[in-house]
Amino acid sequence: MPKIQRISGRGVPIPGHDIDTDRIIPARFLKTITFEGLGEGLFYDERFDAEGNPKPHPLNDPRFRGARIMVVGPGFGSGSSREHAPQAIKRAGFDAIIGVSFAEIFFGNATQIGLVCVRAESDQVARLMEAIERTPETLIEIDLAQMTVGYAGEGFPIQLPPAVREAFLRGKYDPLEVLLEAEAAIEAMDKARPKPGGQNVY
């Protein structure tokens, strides 16, 4: 997986507390056997009415088209543990989320696909949202080496568990890939493991 040290791009504010996974990706979009196309269902019921007509929502606002960083409130990703929620966000073109807090399972699912979720103080997140609303072209830079967010001449510290930060910096955040890379070591350990009856047999 690619190493992740810095993420730069424009942002989109998604205000609200405890936005759950059912709002992020409604359950009817979970029937697919792959994650392909999930980005089209992102916040679908928030963005469209029953006839498919657009409703007022930041993701429908042309000012924020092309944003790569989502800025959210506390408790983001709460509710059911569907991994489709971070997949939908990632497949809609987002590389990172800056928020006050994240649901634990959502955070873990996001980390495994390289969707960076960093925490910051609520007043800093609110100021960033206001800046983006005023000037949608504002460029945001997340620096995981320095653990900061910078924008429009301002900045603030961010929080990320040390092990997760290290995994991003080293490109070791996909557990399946880490397991596959360790295949030789796993086989060697298995061969050295005592077998039933005292014989190493297969």
Contact map, one row per residue, 1 for C-alpha under 8 A:
1110000000000000000000000000000000000000000000000000000000000000000000000000000000000000000000000000000000000000000000000000000000000000000000000000000000000000000000000011110010000000000000000000000000
1111000000000000000000000000000000000000000000000000000000000000000000000000000000000000000000000000000000000000000000000000000000000000000000000000000000000000000000000010000000000000000000000000000000
1111100000000000000000000000000000000000000000000000000000000000000000000000000000000000000000000000000000000000000000000000000000000000000000000000000000000000000000011111000000000000000000000000000000
0111111000000000000000000000000000000000000000000000000000000000000000000000000000000000000000000000000000000000000000000000000000000000000000010000000000000000000000011110000000000000000000000000000000
0011111000000000000000000000000000000000000000000000000000000000000000000000000000000000000000000000000000000000000000000000000000000000000000111000000000000000000000011000000000000000000000000000000000
0001111100000000000000000000000000000000000000000000000000000000000000000000000000000000000000000000000000000000000000000000000000000000000011111000000000000000000000000000000000000000000000000000000000
0001111110000000000000000000000000000000000000000000000000000000000000000000000000000000000000110000000000000000000000000000000000000000000011100000000000000000000000000000000000000000000000000000000000
0000011111000000000000000000000000000000000000000000000000000000000100000000000000000000000000000000000000000000000000000000000000000000001111000000000000000000000000000000000000000000000000000000000000
0000001111100000000000000000000000000000000000000000000000000000001110000000000000000000000000000000000000000000000000000000000000000000001110000000000000000000000000000000000000000000000000000000000000
0000000111110000000000000000000000000000000000000000000000000001011110000000000000000000000000000000000000000000000000000000000000000001111100000000000000000000000000000000000000000000000000000000000000
0000000011111000000000000000000000000000000000000000000000000001001111100000000000000000000000000000000000000000000000000000000000010001011100000000000000000000000000000000000000000000000000000000000000
0000000001111100000000000000000000000000000000000000000001100001001111100000000000000000000000000000000000000000000000000000000010010001000000000000000000000000000000000000000000000000000000000000000000
0000000000111110000000000000000000000000000000000000000001000000000001110000000000000000000000000000000000000000000000000000000010011000000000000000000000000000000000000000000000000000000000000000000000
0000000000011111000000000000000000000000000000000000000001000000000001111000000000000000000000000000000000000000000000000000000000000000000000000000000000000000000000000000000000000000000000000000000000
0000000000001111100000000000000000000000000000000000000000000000000000111000000000000000000000000000000000000000000000000000000000000000000000000000000000000000000000000000000000000000000000000000000000
0000000000000111111000000000000000000000000000000000000000000000000000011100000000000000000000000000000000000000000000000000000000000000000000000000000000000000000000000000000000000000000000000000000000
0000000000000011111000000000000000000000000000000000000000000000000000001111000000000000000000000000000000000000000000000000000000000000000000000000000000000000000000000000000000000000000000000000000000
0000000000000001111100000000000000000000000000000000000000000000000000001111110000000000000000000000000000000000000000000000000000000000000000000000000000000000000000000000000000000000000000000000000000
0000000000000001111110110000000000000000000000000000000000000000000000000011110000000000000000000000000000000000000000000000000000000000000000000000000000000000000000000000000000000000000000000000000000
0000000000000000011111110000000000000000000000000000000000000000000000000011111100000000000000000000000000000000000000000000000000000000000000000000000000000000000000000000000000000000000000000000000000
0000000000000000001111111100000000000000000000000000000000000000000000000000111111001000000000000000000000000000000000000000000000000000000000000000000000000000000000000000000000000000000000000000000000
0000000000000000000111111110000000000000000000000000000000000000000000000000001100001000000000000000000000000000000000000000000000000000000000000000000000000000000000000000000000000000000000000000000000
0000000000000000001111111100000000000000001111000000000000000000000000000000000000000000000000000000000000000000000000000000000000000000000000000000000000000000000000000000000000000000000000000000000000
0000000000000000001111111100000000000000011100000000000000000000000000000000100000001001000000000000000000000000000000000000000000000000000000000000000000000000000000000000000000000000000000000000000000
0000000000000000000011111110100000000000111100000000000000000000000000000000000000011001000000000000000000000000000000000000000000000000000000000000000000000000000000000000000000000000000000000000000000
0000000000000000000011111111110000000000101110000000000000000000000000000000000000000000000000000000000000000000000000000000000000000000000000000000000000000000000000000000000000000000000000000000000000
0000000000000000000001001111111000000000000000000000000000000000000000000000000000000000000000000000000000000000000000000000000000000000000000000000000000000000000000000000000000000000000000000000000000
0000000000000000000000000111111000000000000000000000000000000000000000000000000000000000000000000000000000000000000000000000000000000000000000000000000000000000000000000000000000000000000000000000000000
0000000000000000000000001111111100000100100000000000000000000000000000000000000000000000000000000000000000000000000000000000000000000000000000000000000000000000000000000000000000000000000000000000000000
0000000000000000000000000111111100000000000000000000000000000000000000000000000000010000000000000000000000000000000000000000000000000000000000000000000000000000000000000000000000000000000000000000000000
0000000000000000000000000011111110000000000000000000000000000000000000000000000000000000000000000000000000000000000000000000000000000000000000000000000000000000000000000000000000000000000000000000000000
0000000000000000000000000000111111100000000000000000000000000000000000000000000000000000000000000000000000000000000000000000000000000000000000000000000000000000000000000000000000000000000000000000000000
0000000000000000000000000000001111100000000000000000000000000000000000000000000000000000000000000000000000000000000000000000000000000000000000000000000000000000000000000000000000000000000000000000000000
0000000000000000000000000000000111110000000000000000000000000000000000000000000000000000000000000000000000000000000000000000000000000000000000000000000000000000000000000000000000000000000000000000000000
0000000000000000000000000000000111111100000000000000000000000000000000000000000000010011000000000000000000000000000000000000000000000000000000000000000000000000000000000000000000000000000000000000000000
0000000000000000000000000000000001111110000000000000000000000000000000000000000000000000001000000000000000000000000000000000000000000000000000000000000000000000000000000000000000000000000000000000000000
0000000000000000000000000000000000111111100000000000000000000000000000000000000000000001001000000000000000000000000000000000000000000000000000000000000000000000000000000000000000000000000000000000000000
0000000000000000000000000000100000111111110000000000000000000000000000000000000000010011001100000000000000000000000000000000000000000000000000000000000000000000000000000000000000000000000000000000000000
0000000000000000000000000000000000011111110000000000000000000000000000000000000000000011111110000000000000000000000000000000000000000000000000000000000000000000000000000000000000000000000000000000000000
0000000000000000000000000000000000001111110100000000000000000000000000000000000000000001000100000000000000000000000000000000000000000000000000000000000000000000000000000000000000000000000000000000000000
0000000000000000000000001100100000001111111100000000000000000000000000000000000000000001000000000000000000000000000000000000000000000000000000000000000000000000000000000000000000000000000000000000000000
0000000000000000000000011000000000000111111100000000000000000000000000000000000000001001100100000000000000000000000000000000000000000000000000000000000000000000000000000000000000000000000000000000000000
0000000000000000000000111100000000000000111111100000000000000000000000000000000000000000000000000000000000000000000000000000000000000000000000000000000000000000000000000000000000000000000000000000000000
0000000000000000000000111100000000000001111111110000000000000000000000000000000000000000000000000000000000000000000000000000000000000000000000000000000000000000000000000000000000000000000000000000000000
0000000000000000000000100100000000000000001111111000000000000000000000000000000000000000000000000000000000000000000000000000000000000000000000000000000000000000000000000000000000000000000000000000000000
0000000000000000000000100000000000000000001111111000001010000000000000000000000000000000000000000000000000000000000000000000000000000000000000000000000000000000000000000000000000000000000000000000000000
0000000000000000000000000000000000000000001111111000011110110000000000000000000000000000000000000000000000000000000000000000000000000000000000000000000000000000000000000000000000000000000000000000000000
0000000000000000000000000000000000000000000111111111111000000000000000000000000000000000000000000000000000000000000000000000000000000000000000000000000000000000000000000000000000000000000000000000000000
0000000000000000000000000000000000000000000011111111111000000000000000000000000000000000000000000000000000000000000000000000000000000000000000000000000000000000000000000000000000000000000000000000000000
0000000000000000000000000000000000000000000000011111100000000000000000000000000000000000000000000000000000000000000000000000000000000000000000000000000000000000000000000000000000000000000000000000000000
0000000000000000000000000000000000000000000000011111100000000000000000000000000000000000000000000000000000000000000000000000000000000000000000000000000000000000000000000000000000000000000000000000000000
0000000000000000000000000000000000000000000000011111110000000000000000000000000000000000000000000000000000000000000000000000000000000000000000000000000000000000000000000000000000000000000000000000000000
0000000000000000000000000000000000000000000000011111111000000000000000000000000000000000000000000000000000000000000000000000000000000000000000000000000000000000000000000000000000000000000000000000000000
0000000000000000000000000000000000000000000000111001111100010000000000000000000000000000000000000000000000000000000000000000000000000000000000000000000000000000000000000000000000000000000000000000000000
0000000000000000000000000000000000000000000001111000111110010000000000000000000000000000000000000000000000000000000000000000000000000000000000000000000000000000000000000000000000000000000000000000000000
0000000000000000000000000000000000000000000000100000011111011000000000000000000000000000000000000000000000000000000000000000000000000000000000000000000000000000000000000000000000000000000000000000000000
0000000000000000000000000000000000000000000001100000001111111000000000000000000000000000000000000000000000000000000000000000000000000000000000000000000000000000000000000000000000000000000000000000000000
0000000000011100000000000000000000000000000000000000000111111001000000000000000000000000000000000000000000000000000000000000000000000000000000000000000000000000000000000000000000000000000000000000000000
0000000000010000000000000000000000000000000000100000000011111101100000000000000000000000000000000000000000000000000000000000000000000000000000000000000000000000000000000000000000000000000000000000000000
0000000000000000000000000000000000000000000000100000011111111101100000000000000000000000000000000000000000000000000000000000000000000000000000000000000000000000000000000000000000000000000000000000000000
0000000000000000000000000000000000000000000000000000000111111111100000000000000000000000000000000000000000000000000000000000000000000000000000000000000000000000000000000000000000000000000000000000000000
0000000000000000000000000000000000000000000000000000000000111111100000000000000000000000000000000000000000000000000000000000000000000000000000000000000000000000000000000000000000000000000000000000000000
0000000000000000000000000000000000000000000000000000000000001111100000000000000000000000000000000000000000000000000000000000000000000001000000000000000000000000000000000000000000000000000000000000000000
0000000001110000000000000000000000000000000000000000000001111111111000000000000000000000000000000000000000000000000000000000000000000001000000000000000000000000000000000000000000000000000000000000000000
0000000000000000000000000000000000000000000000000000000000111111111000000000000000000000000000000000000000000000000000000000000000000000000000000000000000000000000000000000000000000000000000000000000000
0000000001000000000000000000000000000000000000000000000000000001111100000000000000000000000010000000000000000000000000000000000000000000000000000000000000000000000000000000000000000000000000000000000000
0000000011110000000000000000000000000000000000000000000000000001111111000000000000000000000011000000000000000000000000000000000000000000000000000000000000000000000000000000000000000000000000000000000000
0000000111110000000000000000000000000000000000000000000000000000011111000000000000000000000011110000000000000000000000000000000000000000000000000000000000000000000000000000000000000000000000000000000000
0000000011110000000000000000000000000000000000000000000000000000001111100000000000000000000001111100000000000000000000000000000000000000000100000000000000000000000000000000000000000000000000000000000000
0000000000111100000000000000000000000000000000000000000000000000001111110000000000000000000001011100000000000000000000000000000000000000000000000000000000000000000000000000000000000000000000000000000000
0000000000111110000000000000000000000000000000000000000000000000000011111000000000000000000000001110000000000000000000000000100110000000000000000000000000000000000000000000000000000000000000000000000000
0000000000001111000000000000000000000000000000000000000000000000000001111101000000000000000000001111000000000000000000000000100000000000000000000000000000000000000000000000000000000000000000000000000000
0000000000000111110000000000000000000000000000000000000000000000000000111111000000000000000000000011100000000000000000000100100000000000000000000000000000000000000000000000000000000000000000000000000000
0000000000000001110000000000000000000000000000000000000000000000000000011111000000000000000000000011110000000000000000000100000000000000000000000000000000000000000000000000000000000000000000000000000000
0000000000000000111100000000000000000000000000000000000000000000000000001111110000000000000000000001111000000000000000000000000000000000000000000000000000000000000000000000000000000000000000000000000000
0000000000000000111100000000000000000000000000000000000000000000000000011111110000000000000000000010111000000000000000000000000000000000000000000000000000000000000000000000000000000000000000000000000000
0000000000000000011110010000000000000000000000000000000000000000000000000011111000001000000000000000011001100000000000000000000000000000000000000000000000000000000000000000000000000000000000000000000000
0000000000000000011110000000000000000000000000000000000000000000000000000011111110000000000000000000011001000000000000000000000000000000000000000000000000000000000000000000000000000000000000000000000000
0000000000000000000111000000000000000000000000000000000000000000000000000000111110000000000000000000000000000000000000000000000000000000000000000000000000000000000000000000000000000000000000000000000000
0000000000000000000111000000000000000000000000000000000000000000000000000000011111000000000000000000000000000000000000000000000000000000000000000000000000000000000000000000000000000000000000000000000000
0000000000000000000010000000000000000000000000000000000000000000000000000000011111100000000000000000000011000000000000000000000000000000000000000000000000000000000000000000000000000000000000000000000000
0000000000000000000010000000000000000000000000000000000000000000000000000000000111111000000000000000000001000000000000000000000000000000000000000000000000000000000000000000000000000000000000000000000000
0000000000000000000000000000000000000000000000000000000000000000000000000000000011111110000000000000000001001100000000000000000000000000000000000000000000000000000000000000000000000000000000000000000000
0000000000000000000000001000010000100100000000000000000000000000000000000000000001111111000000000000000000000000000000000000000000000000000000000000000000000000000000000000000000000000000000000000000000
0000000000000000000011011000000000000000010000000000000000000000000000000000100001111111100000000000000001000000000000000000000000000000000000000000000000000000000000000000000000000000000000000000000000
0000000000000000000000000000000000000000000000000000000000000000000000000000000000111111110000000000000001001100001000000000000000000000000000000000000000000000000000000000000000000000000000000000000000
0000000000000000000000000000000000100110000000000000000000000000000000000000000000111111111000000000000000000100100000000000000000000000000000000000000000000000000000000000000000000000000000000000000000
0000000000000000000000011000000000101111110000000000000000000000000000000000000000011111111100000000000000000000000000000000000000000000000000000000000000000000000000000000000000000000000000000000000000
0000000000000000000000000000000000000010010000000000000000000000000000000000000000001111111111000000000000000000000000000000000000000000000000000000000000000000000000000000000000000000000000000000000000
0000000000000000000000000000000000000010000000000000000000000000000000000000000000000111111111100000000000000000001000000000000000000000000000000000000000000000000000000000000000000000000000000000000000
0000000000000000000000000000000000011110000000000000000000000000000000000000000000000011111111000000000000000000000000000000000000000000000000000000000000000000000000000000000000000000000000000000000000
0000000000000000000000000000000000000111010000000000000000000000000000000000000000000001111111000000000000000000000000000000000000000000000000000000000000000000000000000000000000000000000000000000000000
0000000000000000000000000000000000000010000000000000000000000000011100000000000000000000111111100000000000000000000000000000000000000000000000000000000000000000000000000000000000000000000000000000000000
0000000000000000000000000000000000000000000000000000000000000000001111000000000000000000111111111000000000000000001000000000000000000000000000000000000000000000000000000000000000000000000000000000000000
0000001000000000000000000000000000000000000000000000000000000000000110000000000000000000010011111000000000000000011100000000000000000000000000000000000000000000000000000000000000000000000000000000000000
0000001000000000000000000000000000000000000000000000000000000000000111000000000000000000000001111100000000000000001111000000000000000000000000000000000000000000000000000000000000000000000000000000000000
0000000000000000000000000000000000000000000000000000000000000000000011110000000000000000000001111110000000000000001111000000000000000000000000000000000000000000000000000000000000000000000000000000000000
0000000000000000000000000000000000000000000000000000000000000000000011110000000000000000000000011111000000000000000011110000100000000000000000000000000000000000000000000000000000000000000000000000000000
0000000000000000000000000000000000000000000000000000000000000000000000111101000000000000000000001111110000000000000011110100100000000000000000000000000000000000000000000000000000000000000000000000000000
0000000000000000000000000000000000000000000000000000000000000000000000011110000000000000000000000111110000000000000000111100100000000000000000000000000000000000000000000000000000000000000000000000000000
0000000000000000000000000000000000000000000000000000000000000000000000001111000000000000000000000011111000000000000000110000000000000000000000000000000000000000000000000000000000000000000000000000000000
0000000000000000000000000000000000000000000000000000000000000000000000000111110000000000000000000011111101100000000010100000000000000000000000000000000000000000000000000000000000000000000000000000000000
0000000000000000000000000000000000000000000000000000000000000000000000000011110000000000000000000000111111100000000000000000000000000000000000000000000000000000000000000000000000000000000000000000000000
0000000000000000000000000000000000000000000000000000000000000000000000000000000000000000000000000000011111110000000000000000000000000000000000000000000000000000000000000000000000000000000000000000000000
0000000000000000000000000000000000000000000000000000000000000000000000000000000010000000000000000000001111111000000000000000000000000000000000000000000000000000000000000000000000000000000000000000000000
0000000000000000000000000000000000000000000000000000000000000000000000000000110011101100000000000000011111111100000000000000000000000000000000000000000000000000000000000000000000000000000000000000000000
0000000000000000000000000000000000000000000000000000000000000000000000000000100000000000000000000000011111111110000010000000000000000000000000000000000000000000000000000000000000000000000000000000000000
0000000000000000000000000000000000000000000000000000000000000000000000000000000000000000000000000000000111111111000000000000000000000000000000000000000000000000000000000000000000000000000000000000000000
0000000000000000000000000000000000000000000000000000000000000000000000000000000000100100000000000000000011111111100000000000000000000000000000000000000000000000000000000000000000000000000000000000000000
0000000000000000000000000000000000000000000000000000000000000000000000000000000000100110000000000000000001111111111110000000000000000000000000000000000000000000000000000000000000000000000000000000000000
0000000000000000000000000000000000000000000000000000000000000000000000000000000000000000000000000000000000111111111110000000000000000000000000000000000000000000000100000000110000000000000000000000000000
0000000000000000000000000000000000000000000000000000000000000000000000000000000000000000000000000000000000011111111000000000000000000000000000000000000000000000000000000000111000000000000000000000000000
0000000000000000000000000000000000000000000000000000000000000000000000000000000000000010000000000000000000001111111000000000000000000000000000000000000000000000000000000000110000000000000000000000000000
0000000000000000000000000000000000000000000000000000000000000000000000000000000000000000000000100000000000000111111100000000000000000000000000000000000000000000000000010000110000000000000000000000000000
0000000000000000000000000000000000000000000000000000000000000000000000000000000000000100010001111000000000000111111110000000000000000000000000000000000000000000000000000000000000000000000000000000000000
0000000000000000000000000000000000000000000000000000000000000000000000000000000000000000000000111000000000000110011111000000000000000000000000000000000000000000000000000000000000000000000000000000000000
0000000000000000000000000000000000000000000000000000000000000000000000000000000000000000000000011110010000100110001111100000000000000000000000000000000000000001000000000000000000000000000000000000000000
0000000000000000000000000000000000000000000000000000000000000000000000000000000000000000000000011110000000000000000111110000000000000000000000000000000000000111000000000000000000000000000000000000000000
0000000000000000000000000000000000000000000000000000000000000000000000000000000000000000000000000111110000000000000011111000000000000000000000000000000000000111000000000000000000000000000000000000000000
0000000000000000000000000000000000000000000000000000000000000000000000000000000000000000000000000111100000000000000001111101100000000000000000000000000000011110000000000000000000000000000000000000000000
0000000000000000000000000000000000000000000000000000000000000000000000000000000000000000000000000001000000000000000000111111100000000000000000000000000000000000000000000000000000000000000000000000000000
0000000000000000000000000000000000000000000000000000000000000000000000001100000000000000000000000011000000000000000000011111110000000000000000000000000000000000000000000000000000000000000000000000000000
0000000000000000000000000000000000000000000000000000000000000000000000000000000000000000000000000000000000000000000000001111111000000000000000000000000000000000000000000000000000000000000000000000000000
0000000000000000000000000000000000000000000000000000000000000000000000000000000000000000000000000000000000000000000000011111111100000000000000000000000000010000000000000000000000000000000000000000000000
0000000000000000000000000000000000000000000000000000000000000000000000111000000000000000000000000111000000000000000000011111111110000000000000000000000000000000000000000000000000000000000000000000000000
0000000000000000000000000000000000000000000000000000000000000000000000000000000000000000000000000000000000000000000000000111111111000000000000000000000000000000000000000000000000000000000000000000000000
0000000000000000000000000000000000000000000000000000000000000000000000000000000000000000000000000000000000000000000000000011111111100000000000000000000000000000000000000000000000000000000000000000000000
0000000000000000000000000000000000000000000000000000000000000000000000100000000000000000000000000000000000000000000000000001111111110000000000000000000000000000000000000000000000000000000000000000000000
0000000000011000000000000000000000000000000000000000000000000000000000100000000000000000000000000000000000000000000000000000111111111000000000000000000000000000000000000000000000000000000000000000000000
0000000000000000000000000000000000000000000000000000000000000000000000000000000000000000000000000000000000000000000000000000011111111100000000000000000000000000000000000000000000000000000000000000000000
0000000000000000000000000000000000000000000000000000000000000000000000000000000000000000000000000000000000000000000000000000001111111111010000000000000000000000000000000000000000000000000000000000000000
0000000000111000000000000000000000000000000000000000000000000000000000000000000000000000000000000000000000000000000000000000000111111111110000000000000000000000000000000000000000000000000000000000000000
0000000000001000000000000000000000000000000000000000000000000000000000000000000000000000000000000000000000000000000000000000000011111111000000000000000000000000000000000000000000000000000000000000000000
0000000000000000000000000000000000000000000000000000000000000000000000000000000000000000000000000000000000000000000000000000000001111111000000000000000000000000000000000000000000000000000000000000000000
0000000000000000000000000000000000000000000000000000000000000000000000000000000000000000000000000000000000000000000000000000000000111111110000000000000000000000000000000000000000000000000000000000000000
0000000001110000000000000000000000000000000000000000000000000011000000000000000000000000000000000000000000000000000000000000000000111111110000000000000000000000000000000000000000000000000000000000000000
0000000001000000000000000000000000000000000000000000000000000000000000000000000000000000000000000000000000000000000000000000000000010011111000000000000000000000000000000000000000000000000000000000000000
0000000001100000000000000000000000000000000000000000000000000000000000000000000000000000000000000000000000000000000000000000000000110011111100000000001100000000000000000000000000000000000000000000000000
0000000111100000000000000000000000000000000000000000000000000000000000000000000000000000000000000000000000000000000000000000000000000000111110000000001100000000000000000000000000000000000000000000000000
0000000111100000000000000000000000000000000000000000000000000000000010000000000000000000000000000000000000000000000000000000000000000000011111000000111100000000000000000000000000000000000000000000000000
0000011110000000000000000000000000000000000000000000000000000000000000000000000000000000000000000000000000000000000000000000000000000000001111100000111000000000000000000000000000000000000000000000000000
0000011100000000000000000000000000000000000000000000000000000000000000000000000000000000000000000000000000000000000000000000000000000000000111110011110000000000000000000000000000000000000000000000000000
0000111000000000000000000000000000000000000000000000000000000000000000000000000000000000000000000000000000000000000000000000000000000000000011111111100000000000000000000000000000000000000000000000000000
0001110000000000000000000000000000000000000000000000000000000000000000000000000000000000000000000000000000000000000000000000000000000000000001111111000000000000000010001000000000000000000000000000000000
0000110000000000000000000000000000000000000000000000000000000000000000000000000000000000000000000000000000000000000000000000000000000000000000111110000000000000000000001000000000000000000000000000000000
0000000000000000000000000000000000000000000000000000000000000000000000000000000000000000000000000000000000000000000000000000000000000000000000111111000000000000000000000000000000000000000000000000000000
0000000000000000000000000000000000000000000000000000000000000000000000000000000000000000000000000000000000000000000000000000000000000000000001111111100000001111000000000000000000000000000000000000000000
0000000000000000000000000000000000000000000000000000000000000000000000000000000000000000000000000000000000000000000000000000000000000000000001110111110000111100000000000000000000000000000000000000000000
0000000000000000000000000000000000000000000000000000000000000000000000000000000000000000000000000000000000000000000000000000000000000000000111100011111000111100000000000000000000000000000000000000000000
0000000000000000000000000000000000000000000000000000000000000000000000000000000000000000000000000000000000000000000000000000000000000000000111000001111111110000000000000000000000000000000000000000000000
0000000000000000000000000000000000000000000000000000000000000000000000000000000000000000000000000000000000000000000000000000000000000000011110000000111111100000000000000000000000000000000000000000000000
0000000000000000000000000000000000000000000000000000000000000000000000000000000000000000000000000000000000000000000000000000000000000000011100000000011111000000000000000000000000000000000000000000000000
0000000000000000000000000000000000000000000000000000000000000000000000000000000000000000000000000000000000000000000000000000000000000000000000000000011111100000000000000000000000000000000000000000000000
0000000000000000000000000000000000000000000000000000000000000000000000000000000000000000000000000000000000000000000000000000000000000000000000000000011111110000000000000000000000000000000000000000000000
0000000000000000000000000000000000000000000000000000000000000000000000000000000000000000000000000000000000000000000000000000000000000000000000000001111011111000000000000000000000000000000000000000000000
0000000000000000000000000000000000000000000000000000000000000000000000000000000000000000000000000000000000000000000000010001000000000000000000000001110001111100000000000000000000000000000000000000000000
0000000000000000000000000000000000000000000000000000000000000000000000000000000000000000000000000000000000000000000000010000000000000000000000000011100000111110000000000000000000000000000000000000000000
0000000000000000000000000000000000000000000000000000000000000000000000000000000000000000000000000000000000000000000001110000000000000000000000000011100000011111000000000000000000000000000000000000000000
0000000000000000000000000000000000000000000000000000000000000000000000000000000000000000000000000000000000000000000001110000000000000000000000000010000000001111100000000000000000000000000000000000000000
0000000000000000000000000000000000000000000000000000000000000000000000000000000000000000000000000000000000000000000011100000000000000000000000000010000000000111110110000000000000000000000000000000000000
0000000000000000000000000000000000000000000000000000000000000000000000000000000000000000000000000000000000000000000000000000000000000000000000000000000000000011111110000000000000000000000000000000000000
0000000000000000000000000000000000000000000000000000000000000000000000000000000000000000000000000000000000000000000000000000000000000000000000000000000000000001111111000000000000000000000000000000000000
0000000000000000000000000000000000000000000000000000000000000000000000000000000000000000000000000000000000000000000000000000000000000000000000000000000000000000111111100000000000000000000000000000000000
0000000000000000000000000000000000000000000000000000000000000000000000000000000000000000000000000000000000000010000000000000000000000000000000000000000000000001111111110000100000000000000000000000000000
0000000000000000000000000000000000000000000000000000000000000000000000000000000000000000000000000000000000000000000000000000000000000000000000010000000000000001111111111000000000000000000000000000000000
0000000000000000000000000000000000000000000000000000000000000000000000000000000000000000000000000000000000000000000000000000000000000000000000000000000000000000011111111100000000000000000000000000000000
0000000000000000000000000000000000000000000000000000000000000000000000000000000000000000000000000000000000000000000000000000000000000000000000000000000000000000001111111111100000000000000000000000000000
0011100000000000000000000000000000000000000000000000000000000000000000000000000000000000000000000000000000000000010000000000000000000000000000000000000000000000000111111111100000000000000000000000000000
0011100000000000000000000000000000000000000000000000000000000000000000000000000000000000000000000000000000000000000000000000000000000000000000011000000000000000000011111111000000000000000000000000000000
0011000000000000000000000000000000000000000000000000000000000000000000000000000000000000000000000000000000000000000000000000000000000000000000000000000000000000000001111111000000000000000000000000000000
1111000000000000000000000000000000000000000000000000000000000000000000000000000000000000000000000000000000000000000000000000000000000000000000000000000000000000000000111111100000000000000000000000000000
1010000000000000000000000000000000000000000000000000000000000000000000000000000000000000000000000000000000000000000000000000000000000000000000000000000000000000000000111111111011000000000000000000000000
1000000000000000000000000000000000000000000000000000000000000000000000000000000000000000000000000000000000000011110000000000000000000000000000000000000000000000000100110011111001000000000000000000000000
1000000000000000000000000000000000000000000000000000000000000000000000000000000000000000000000000000000000000011110000000000000000000000000000000000000000000000000000000001111111000000000000000000000000
0000000000000000000000000000000000000000000000000000000000000000000000000000000000000000000000000000000000000001000000000000000000000000000000000000000000000000000000000001111111100000000000000000000000
0000000000000000000000000000000000000000000000000000000000000000000000000000000000000000000000000000000000000000000000000000000000000000000000000000000000000000000000000000011111110000000000000000000000
1000000000000000000000000000000000000000000000000000000000000000000000000000000000000000000000000000000000000000000000000000000000000000000000000000000000000000000000000001011111111000000000000000000000
0000000000000000000000000000000000000000000000000000000000000000000000000000000000000000000000000000000000000000000000000000000000000000000000000000000000000000000000000001111111111100000000000000000000
0000000000000000000000000000000000000000000000000000000000000000000000000000000000000000000000000000000000000000000000000000000000000000000000000000000000000000000000000000001111111110000000000000000000
0000000000000000000000000000000000000000000000000000000000000000000000000000000000000000000000000000000000000000000000000000000000000000000000000000000000000000000000000000000111111110000000000000000000
0000000000000000000000000000000000000000000000000000000000000000000000000000000000000000000000000000000000000000000000000000000000000000000000000000000000000000000000000000000011111111000000000000000000
0000000000000000000000000000000000000000000000000000000000000000000000000000000000000000000000000000000000000000000000000000000000000000000000000000000000000000000000000000000001111111110000000000000000
0000000000000000000000000000000000000000000000000000000000000000000000000000000000000000000000000000000000000000000000000000000000000000000000000000000000000000000000000000000000111111111000000000000000
0000000000000000000000000000000000000000000000000000000000000000000000000000000000000000000000000000000000000000000000000000000000000000000000000000000000000000000000000000000000001111111100000000000000
0000000000000000000000000000000000000000000000000000000000000000000000000000000000000000000000000000000000000000000000000000000000000000000000000000000000000000000000000000000000000111111110000000000000
0000000000000000000000000000000000000000000000000000000000000000000000000000000000000000000000000000000000000000000000000000000000000000000000000000000000000000000000000000000000000111111111000000000000
0000000000000000000000000000000000000000000000000000000000000000000000000000000000000000000000000000000000000000000000000000000000000000000000000000000000000000000000000000000000000011111111100000000000
0000000000000000000000000000000000000000000000000000000000000000000000000000000000000000000000000000000000000000000000000000000000000000000000000000000000000000000000000000000000000001111111110000000000
0000000000000000000000000000000000000000000000000000000000000000000000000000000000000000000000000000000000000000000000000000000000000000000000000000000000000000000000000000000000000000111111111000000000
0000000000000000000000000000000000000000000000000000000000000000000000000000000000000000000000000000000000000000000000000000000000000000000000000000000000000000000000000000000000000000011111111000000000
0000000000000000000000000000000000000000000000000000000000000000000000000000000000000000000000000000000000000000000000000000000000000000000000000000000000000000000000000000000000000000001111111100000100
0000000000000000000000000000000000000000000000000000000000000000000000000000000000000000000000000000000000000000000000000000000000000000000000000000000000000000000000000000000000000000000111111100000100
0000000000000000000000000000000000000000000000000000000000000000000000000000000000000000000000000000000000000000000000000000000000000000000000000000000000000000000000000000000000000000000011111110000100
0000000000000000000000000000000000000000000000000000000000000000000000000000000000000000000000000000000000000000000000000000000000000000000000000000000000000000000000000000000000000000000000111111011100
0000000000000000000000000000000000000000000000000000000000000000000000000000000000000000000000000000000000000000000000000000000000000000000000000000000000000000000000000000000000000000000000001111111110
0000000000000000000000000000000000000000000000000000000000000000000000000000000000000000000000000000000000000000000000000000000000000000000000000000000000000000000000000000000000000000000000000111111100
0000000000000000000000000000000000000000000000000000000000000000000000000000000000000000000000000000000000000000000000000000000000000000000000000000000000000000000000000000000000000000000000000011111000
0000000000000000000000000000000000000000000000000000000000000000000000000000000000000000000000000000000000000000000000000000000000000000000000000000000000000000000000000000000000000000000000000111111100
0000000000000000000000000000000000000000000000000000000000000000000000000000000000000000000000000000000000000000000000000000000000000000000000000000000000000000000000000000000000000000000000000111111110
0000000000000000000000000000000000000000000000000000000000000000000000000000000000000000000000000000000000000000000000000000000000000000000000000000000000000000000000000000000000000000000000111111011111
0000000000000000000000000000000000000000000000000000000000000000000000000000000000000000000000000000000000000000000000000000000000000000000000000000000000000000000000000000000000000000000000000010001111
0000000000000000000000000000000000000000000000000000000000000000000000000000000000000000000000000000000000000000000000000000000000000000000000000000000000000000000000000000000000000000000000000000000111
